[in-house]
Amino acid sequence: MVKKTKSSTGSSKSAGGDLAASVKESAQQIWLAGMGAFAKAQEEGTKVFAELVKEGKHLQAKTQGMAEDKIGEVTGRMTAMADTMQSKAGQNWDKLEGLFEQRTAKAMGKLGVPTAKELAALVKRVDKLEVDMARHHAKPPAAPRSAPVKTARKSPAKTVAKSASKTSAKAATRRARKTGGKSATAAS
């Protein structure tokens, strides 16, 4: 603390010296108090700084934990929403595909194009016919029947032509007899 100076009724020299000594002593005490405050602040500051760092680390860990929890929660929600959207999209694609198949089948039916079921049934029938044909050709030939044998008939045109040529030949023979064996062309 600062000392108070006594006012003396003495001489002015001693009063000026006492005052100077008193000011000097007060300044010294102020200086020392400042140095002590600085040392105390420095010591306390280091402790406070270390405590603040410790508290900051604790707060950072707590904040990170909360942030990770929130991120996990948001990620879970987004995944659930994506799954829902994917499911709905898949259902819509299935409906669209079914509608497309129905309309295509209807159009092909109008054009007379057989369906896959009809083609499969046709393939089965052809396979069965092939088996039946193979069985039929694998059997030995049947014995000949005892039916009467028909004679071949000549066509009417051939019959007329043959009879005409016979008639011409007979006529030529008659002429030859009459002429003595000479042909009609040779006689003229």
BAFI-3210 file (N, C-alpha, C; in Angstrom, 3 decimals, decimal comma, padded with zeros to 6 digits):
// residues 188
n [1|2|3|4|5|6|7|8|9|10|11|12|13|14|15|16|17|18|19|20|21|22|23|24|25|26|27|28|29|30|31|32|33|34|35|36|37|38|39|40|41|42|43|44|45|46|47|48|49|50|51|52|53|54|55|56|57|58|59|60|61|62|63|64|65|66|67|68|69|70|71|72|73|74|75|76|77|78|79|80|81|82|83|84|85|86|87|88|89|90|91|92|93|94|95|96|97|98|99|100|101|102|103|104|105|106|107|108|109|110|111|112|113|114|115|116|117|118|119|120|121|122|123|124|125|126|127|128|129|130|131|132|133|134|135|136|137|138|139|140|141|142|143|144|145|146|147|148|149|150|151|152|153|154|155|156|157|158|159|160|161|162|163|164|165|166|167|168|169|170|171|172|173|174|175|176|177|178|179|180|181|182|183|184|185|186|187|188]
n.u [000,826|000,250|002,108|001,120|002,170|003,376|002,527|004,691|005,610|007,963|011,002|011,290|013,028|013,394|010,833|010,487|012,320|011,337|008,968|009,780|011,062|008,966|007,299|008,980|009,145|006,465|006,129|007,872|006,525|004,201|005,268|006,264|003,855|002,606|004,368|003,952|001,239|001,403|002,966|001,245|-000,964|000,191|000,808|-001,736|-002,968|-001,760|-002,711|-005,468|-005,535|-004,744|-006,877|-008,976|-008,262|-008,568|-011,321|-012,263|-011,496|-013,133|-015,645|-015,467|-015,332|-017,845|-019,503|-018,743|-019,654|-022,433|-022,841|-022,129|-024,118|-026,377|-025,741|-025,767|-028,454|-029,717|-028,641|-029,777|-032,489|-032,424|-031,597|-033,776|-035,741|-034,718|-034,863|-037,632|-038,402|-037,100|-038,423|-041,041|-040,535|-039,741|-042,143|-043,722|-042,378|-042,852|-045,636|-045,808|-044,406|-046,076|-048,416|-047,417|-046,789|-049,372|-050,657|-049,031|-049,408|-052,121|-052,130|-050,570|-052,210|-054,348|-053,126|-052,806|-050,688|-049,327|-049,473|-047,041|-047,853|-049,582|-047,765|-046,121|-047,939|-048,386|-045,833|-045,678|-047,689|-046,612|-044,327|-045,558|-046,837|-044,578|-043,529|-045,620|-045,536|-043,026|-043,451|-045,382|-043,972|-042,091|-043,353|-043,778|-044,427|-047,824|-049,570|-050,301|-053,479|-056,255|-057,621|-059,444|-057,555|-057,330|-057,629|-055,717|-057,127|-057,495|-057,054|-059,702|-058,946|-056,600|-057,609|-059,306|-057,457|-055,894|-057,731|-058,335|-055,932|-055,746|-057,879|-057,060|-054,843|-055,994|-057,478|-055,463|-054,293|-056,271|-056,410|-053,949|-054,119|-055,936|-054,605|-052,583|-050,471|-049,075|-048,374|-050,518|-049,377|-047,250|-048,438|-049,439]
n.v [-001,160|002,210|004,553|007,149|010,393|012,401|015,608|017,999|020,655|021,612|022,425|023,339|021,920|019,455|018,574|018,342|016,368|014,239|013,870|013,173|010,811|009,370|009,240|007,900|005,500|004,704|004,404|002,324|000,344|000,116|-000,746|-003,255|-004,480|-004,619|-006,326|-008,620|-009,077|-009,591|-011,946|-013,580|-013,574|-014,735|-017,300|-018,163|-017,836|-019,804|-022,065|-021,640|-021,628|-024,266|-025,596|-024,648|-025,790|-028,484|-028,568|-027,788|-029,984|-031,954|-030,868|-030,886|-033,668|-034,420|-032,943|-034,027|-036,644|-036,203|-035,126|-037,314|-039,100|-037,750|-037,719|-040,450|-040,970|-039,405|-040,624|-043,163|-042,525|-041,539|-043,823|-045,504|-044,047|-044,165|-046,928|-047,269|-045,690|-047,082|-049,515|-048,717|-047,769|-050,143|-051,577|-049,981|-050,303|-053,022|-053,013|-051,416|-052,999|-055,261|-054,109|-053,306|-055,830|-056,941|-055,234|-055,549|-058,293|-058,239|-056,663|-058,269|-060,498|-059,448|-059,165|-061,756|-063,253|-066,061|-067,027|-067,694|-069,943|-071,158|-071,759|-073,566|-075,666|-076,373|-077,273|-079,542|-081,082|-081,475|-082,932|-085,263|-086,160|-086,731|-088,890|-090,715|-091,020|-092,168|-094,620|-095,688|-095,995|-097,799|-100,260|-103,533|-104,034|-104,438|-107,501|-108,417|-107,681|-109,739|-108,830|-108,442|-108,105|-105,309|-104,618|-102,609|-099,809|-098,429|-095,176|-093,263|-091,699|-092,880|-095,311|-094,604|-093,546|-095,777|-097,485|-096,058|-096,091|-098,783|-099,102|-097,573|-099,025|-101,419|-100,548|-099,775|-102,218|-103,522|-102,009|-102,494|-105,137|-105,015|-103,643|-105,227|-105,520|-103,279|-100,033|-097,237|-094,865|-095,576|-096,517|-094,360]
n.w [000,000|-000,372|001,386|003,515|003,644|006,263|007,072|007,705|009,842|009,564|008,024|004,565|003,043|004,229|003,952|001,204|000,639|002,058|000,748|-001,808|-001,246|-000,324|-002,614|-004,262|-002,920|-003,062|-005,811|-006,193|-004,797|-006,321|-008,697|-007,921|-007,179|-009,653|-010,962|-009,462|-009,995|-012,721|-012,711|-011,253|-012,993|-015,207|-014,242|-013,440|-015,872|-017,473|-016,189|-016,557|-019,349|-019,915|-018,739|-020,324|-022,813|-022,168|-021,591|-024,105|-025,692|-024,601|-025,202|-028,004|-028,534|-027,592|-029,317|-031,804|-031,443|-031,256|-033,802|-035,441|-034,666|-035,646|-038,372|-038,885|-038,356|-040,345|-042,599|-042,343|-042,686|-045,324|-046,700|-046,218|-047,568|-050,167|-050,620|-050,541|-052,734|-054,779|-054,653|-055,327|-057,901|-059,136|-058,995|-060,623|-063,059|-063,460|-063,788|-066,091|-067,904|-067,992|-069,084|-071,571|-072,677|-072,834|-074,655|-076,891|-077,424|-078,035|-080,372|-082,047|-082,169|-083,595|-086,041|-086,728|-085,881|-084,385|-080,896|-078,285|-076,875|-078,697|-080,744|-079,390|-078,962|-081,619|-082,371|-080,765|-081,939|-084,511|-083,851|-082,868|-085,192|-086,749|-085,335|-085,651|-088,453|-088,757|-087,502|-089,239|-091,671|-090,890|-090,726|-092,195|-095,729|-096,768|-097,599|-101,015|-102,407|-103,303|-105,595|-108,680|-111,651|-113,609|-117,042|-119,141|-120,525|-123,702|-124,896|-126,353|-128,539|-129,478|-130,276|-132,418|-134,187|-134,713|-135,860|-138,125|-139,458|-139,989|-141,725|-143,876|-144,616|-145,443|-147,594|-149,286|-149,825|-151,234|-153,521|-154,520|-155,241|-157,248|-159,193|-159,760|-158,023|-158,171|-157,033|-156,617|-157,239|-158,770|-161,054|-162,335]
ca.u [000,000|000,999|002,181|000,765|003,217|002,928|002,909|005,456|005,649|009,368|011,582|010,839|013,982|013,090|009,527|010,688|013,049|010,429|007,981|010,447|011,292|007,656|006,866|009,856|008,728|005,156|006,358|008,488|005,475|003,311|006,017|006,272|002,483|002,394|005,141|003,255|000,004|001,808|003,365|000,033|-001,764|000,890|000,616|-003,160|-003,271|-001,339|-003,676|-006,745|-005,363|-004,763|-008,252|-009,773|-007,925|-009,202|-012,754|-012,471|-011,412|-014,345|-016,743|-015,290|-015,728|-019,297|-020,081|-018,529|-020,572|-023,777|-022,865|-022,138|-025,466|-027,284|-025,397|-026,285|-029,922|-030,064|-028,287|-030,815|-033,709|-032,204|-031,572|-035,160|-036,443|-034,211|-035,445|-039,049|-038,474|-036,676|-039,518|-042,134|-040,104|-039,792|-043,552|-044,187|-041,796|-043,570|-046,946|-045,585|-044,021|-047,289|-049,269|-046,780|-046,959|-050,779|-050,963|-048,306|-050,097|-053,389|-051,822|-050,102|-053,392|-055,111|-052,385|-052,833|-049,430|-049,642|-048,831|-046,031|-048,571|-050,057|-046,598|-045,688|-048,901|-048,132|-044,590|-046,020|-048,446|-045,684|-043,514|-046,398|-047,007|-043,309|-043,446|-046,602|-045,015|-041,908|-044,051|-046,067|-042,973|-041,297|-044,103|-043,528|-045,512|-048,955|-049,665|-051,143|-054,879|-056,671|-058,637|-059,272|-056,644|-058,001|-056,832|-055,551|-058,000|-056,853|-057,802|-060,519|-058,226|-055,676|-058,425|-059,759|-056,308|-055,467|-058,709|-058,203|-054,752|-056,076|-058,780|-056,232|-053,977|-056,843|-057,818|-054,258|-054,079|-057,270|-055,999|-052,768|-054,572|-056,611|-053,624|-051,571|-049,337|-048,405|-048,996|-051,280|-048,470|-046,368|-049,254|-049,718]
ca.v [000,000|003,461|005,233|008,562|011,233|013,340|016,983|018,561|022,106|021,937|023,155|022,950|020,954|018,125|018,206|017,972|015,102|013,188|013,681|012,462|009,443|008,747|008,995|006,854|004,263|004,363|003,930|001,002|-000,586|-000,056|-001,588|-004,617|-004,995|-004,936|-007,532|-009,728|-009,325|-010,209|-013,321|-014,318|-013,726|-015,687|-018,602|-018,484|-017,909|-021,120|-023,028|-021,395|-022,065|-025,729|-025,993|-024,354|-026,819|-029,728|-028,406|-027,762|-031,367|-032,625|-030,321|-031,364|-035,076|-034,468|-032,409|-035,023|-037,757|-035,780|-034,984|-038,657|-039,629|-037,087|-038,207|-041,817|-040,884|-038,890|-041,674|-044,189|-042,017|-041,470|-045,201|-045,974|-043,368|-044,715|-048,264|-047,082|-045,203|-048,167|-050,481|-048,152|-047,737|-051,523|-051,925|-049,251|-050,954|-054,277|-052,672|-050,935|-054,159|-056,065|-053,380|-053,399|-057,198|-057,134|-054,495|-056,185|-059,548|-057,890|-056,221|-059,434|-061,324|-058,829|-059,413|-063,192|-063,876|-067,010|-066,786|-068,690|-071,169|-071,784|-072,326|-074,742|-076,730|-076,789|-078,059|-080,861|-081,831|-081,877|-084,018|-086,463|-086,620|-087,336|-090,204|-091,569|-091,307|-093,103|-095,930|-096,161|-096,412|-098,883|-101,513|-104,223|-103,778|-105,354|-108,531|-107,937|-108,052|-110,656|-108,146|-108,730|-107,219|-104,604|-104,455|-101,202|-099,335|-097,491|-093,933|-093,241|-091,071|-093,873|-096,335|-094,030|-093,411|-097,115|-098,043|-095,307|-096,562|-100,136|-098,920|-097,081|-100,120|-102,358|-099,936|-099,797|-103,604|-103,800|-101,320|-103,162|-106,365|-104,696|-103,129|-106,294|-105,378|-102,003|-098,973|-096,270|-093,811|-096,117|-096,702|-093,127]
ca.w [000,000|-000,427|002,688|003,510|004,232|007,283|006,780|008,836|009,886|009,593|006,918|003,241|002,491|004,733|003,417|-000,196|000,604|002,516|-000,305|-002,897|-000,785|-000,242|-003,997|-004,761|-002,264|-003,608|-007,175|-006,047|-004,394|-007,490|-009,631|-007,389|-007,267|-011,076|-011,265|-008,810|-010,751|-013,979|-012,400|-010,885|-014,210|-016,049|-013,634|-013,541|-017,309|-017,948|-015,658|-017,233|-020,728|-019,911|-018,441|-021,515|-023,810|-021,707|-021,781|-025,568|-026,178|-024,136|-025,994|-029,372|-028,565|-027,419|-030,544|-032,850|-031,181|-031,645|-035,259|-036,013|-034,432|-036,597|-039,712|-038,952|-038,430|-041,674|-043,554|-042,220|-043,327|-046,769|-047,193|-046,200|-048,656|-051,433|-050,766|-050,872|-054,115|-055,656|-054,651|-056,118|-059,301|-059,623|-059,191|-061,804|-064,234|-063,653|-064,358|-067,452|-068,709|-068,194|-070,013|-072,889|-073,168|-073,191|-075,889|-077,991|-077,726|-078,677|-081,735|-082,814|-082,392|-084,689|-087,278|-087,002|-085,454|-083,303|-079,609|-077,918|-076,503|-079,928|-081,424|-078,632|-079,265|-082,994|-082,363|-080,203|-082,953|-085,574|-083,291|-082,821|-086,579|-087,176|-084,696|-086,326|-089,803|-088,623|-087,210|-090,438|-092,663|-090,347|-090,848|-093,468|-096,686|-096,648|-098,653|-102,123|-102,340|-104,379|-106,386|-110,109|-112,354|-114,684|-118,242|-119,462|-121,586|-124,613|-124,998|-127,569|-129,651|-130,034|-130,932|-133,688|-135,073|-135,125|-136,803|-139,378|-140,193|-140,505|-142,860|-144,977|-145,059|-146,164|-148,876|-150,130|-150,217|-152,260|-154,744|-155,062|-155,854|-158,493|-160,155|-159,986|-157,103|-158,364|-156,227|-157,409|-157,693|-159,816|-162,240|-163,036]
c.u [000,878|000,961|001,832|001,891|002,618|003,352|003,615|005,473|007,083|009,783|011,149|011,790|013,619|011,748|009,682|011,400|012,150|009,407|008,599|010,675|009,980|007,139|007,678|009,426|007,373|005,302|006,943|007,423|004,502|003,976|005,983|004,885|002,166|003,107|004,469|001,982|000,328|002,172|002,152|-000,818|-001,122|000,673|-000,833|-003,555|-002,907|-002,318|-005,018|-006,670|-005,445|-006,182|-009,154|-009,514|-008,625|-010,712|-013,105|-012,450|-012,682|-015,546|-016,670|-015,739|-017,243|-019,994|-019,927|-019,479|-021,984|-023,889|-022,913|-023,493|-026,450|-027,022|-025,936|-027,797|-030,372|-029,762|-029,334|-032,106|-033,572|-032,191|-032,988|-035,961|-036,006|-034,793|-036,910|-039,208|-038,107|-037,780|-040,674|-041,779|-040,158|-041,225|-044,094|-043,642|-042,508|-044,937|-046,806|-045,237|-045,241|-048,222|-048,715|-046,981|-048,398|-051,100|-050,256|-048,993|-051,409|-053,156|-051,380|-051,266|-054,228|-054,443|-052,351|-051,545|-049,746|-048,877|-047,805|-046,703|-049,062|-048,906|-046,105|-046,620|-048,673|-046,868|-044,859|-046,767|-047,538|-044,802|-044,299|-046,601|-045,734|-043,152|-044,399|-046,120|-043,873|-042,435|-044,681|-045,069|-042,134|-042,015|-043,762|-044,694|-046,607|-048,966|-050,587|-052,575|-055,230|-057,803|-058,406|-058,399|-057,386|-057,063|-056,785|-056,453|-057,247|-057,699|-058,590|-059,792|-057,281|-056,454|-058,876|-058,598|-055,860|-056,447|-058,641|-057,010|-054,986|-056,946|-057,982|-055,359|-054,778|-057,186|-056,628|-054,000|-055,062|-056,859|-054,817|-053,166|-055,202|-055,598|-052,519|-050,345|-048,612|-049,115|-049,655|-050,373|-047,575|-047,133|-049,452|-048,536]
c.v [001,233|004,127|006,679|009,336|012,177|014,729|017,570|020,072|022,579|022,635|022,578|021,956|019,565|017,686|017,760|016,650|013,956|012,871|012,894|011,025|008,688|008,392|007,848|005,519|003,811|003,810|002,527|-000,023|-000,859|-000,985|-003,030|-005,242|-005,400|-006,212|-008,754|-010,097|-010,024|-011,670|-014,166|-014,579|-014,756|-017,107|-019,045|-018,644|-019,264|-022,182|-022,884|-021,890|-023,587|-026,240|-025,750|-025,388|-028,127|-029,669|-028,392|-029,162|-032,127|-032,167|-030,811|-032,822|-035,211|-034,013|-033,408|-036,198|-037,411|-035,662|-036,355|-039,319|-039,055|-037,573|-039,621|-041,837|-040,439|-039,944|-042,782|-043,770|-042,010|-042,871|-045,759|-045,334|-043,918|-046,101|-048,182|-046,649|-046,301|-049,217|-049,985|-048,120|-049,139|-051,954|-051,237|-049,875|-052,265|-054,029|-052,246|-052,092|-055,033|-055,416|-053,463|-054,786|-057,450|-056,455|-055,102|-057,482|-059,278|-057,496|-057,397|-060,379|-060,783|-059,080|-060,898|-063,900|-064,816|-066,664|-067,880|-070,003|-071,908|-072,430|-073,581|-075,915|-077,268|-077,642|-079,455|-081,705|-082,324|-083,025|-085,320|-087,025|-087,274|-088,726|-091,176|-091,958|-092,313|-094,500|-096,523|-096,687|-097,567|-100,227|-102,184|-103,985|-104,842|-106,333|-108,020|-108,465|-108,976|-110,047|-108,464|-107,658|-106,590|-104,514|-102,983|-100,858|-098,355|-096,245|-093,921|-092,630|-092,067|-094,950|-095,839|-093,951|-094,770|-097,705|-097,327|-095,805|-097,976|-100,022|-098,461|-098,198|-101,132|-101,807|-099,976|-101,208|-103,962|-103,156|-102,034|-104,459|-106,077|-104,284|-104,150|-106,066|-104,097|-100,948|-097,960|-095,180|-094,301|-096,277|-095,409|-092,577]
c.w [000,000|000,941|002,529|004,173|005,248|006,850|007,997|008,721|009,852|008,317|005,583|002,614|002,956|004,198|001,983|-000,292|001,029|001,416|-001,442|-002,497|-000,737|-001,638|-004,580|-004,182|-002,809|-005,025|-007,154|-005,698|-005,561|-008,501|-009,174|-007,446|-008,707|-011,473|-010,636|-009,545|-012,071|-013,769|-012,069|-012,125|-015,137|-015,522|-013,774|-015,006|-017,876|-017,472|-016,371|-018,680|-020,825|-019,644|-019,646|-022,616|-023,466|-021,948|-023,269|-026,166|-025,814|-024,972|-027,442|-029,489|-028,467|-028,707|-031,694|-032,682|-031,604|-033,165|-035,939|-035,827|-035,441|-038,016|-039,895|-039,098|-039,821|-042,739|-043,525|-042,898|-044,843|-047,389|-047,257|-047,337|-050,008|-051,670|-051,165|-052,321|-055,105|-055,760|-055,512|-057,600|-059,905|-059,886|-060,435|-063,080|-064,524|-064,278|-065,817|-068,383|-069,008|-069,194|-071,431|-073,497|-073,602|-074,513|-077,097|-078,399|-078,445|-080,143|-082,598|-083,099|-083,532|-086,038|-087,648|-086,635|-084,292|-082,022|-079,340|-077,541|-077,741|-080,694|-080,715|-078,907|-080,673|-083,083|-081,812|-081,225|-084,076|-085,091|-083,264|-084,215|-087,102|-086,585|-085,385|-087,720|-089,740|-088,329|-088,467|-091,468|-092,158|-090,477|-092,177|-094,428|-096,543|-097,809|-099,756|-101,976|-103,494|-105,181|-107,850|-110,766|-113,507|-115,869|-118,574|-120,637|-122,438|-124,671|-126,293|-128,753|-130,297|-130,805|-132,302|-134,656|-135,583|-136,141|-138,144|-140,164|-140,735|-141,734|-144,064|-145,519|-145,865|-147,535|-149,816|-150,627|-151,321|-153,569|-155,388|-155,745|-157,195|-159,554|-160,399|-159,142|-157,264|-157,536|-157,142|-157,907|-158,799|-161,115|-162,950|-163,663]
res [m|v|k|k|t|k|s|s|t|g|s|s|k|s|a|g|g|d|l|a|a|s|v|k|e|s|a|q|q|i|w|l|a|g|m|g|a|f|a|k|a|q|e|e|g|t|k|v|f|a|e|l|v|k|e|g|k|h|l|q|a|k|t|q|g|m|a|e|d|k|i|g|e|v|t|g|r|m|t|a|m|a|d|t|m|q|s|k|a|g|q|n|w|d|k|l|e|g|l|f|e|q|r|t|a|k|a|m|g|k|l|g|v|p|t|a|k|e|l|a|a|l|v|k|r|v|d|k|l|e|v|d|m|a|r|h|h|a|k|p|p|a|a|p|r|s|a|p|v|k|t|a|r|k|s|p|a|k|t|v|a|k|s|a|s|k|t|s|a|k|a|a|t|r|r|a|r|k|t|g|g|k|s|a|t|a|a|s]
***
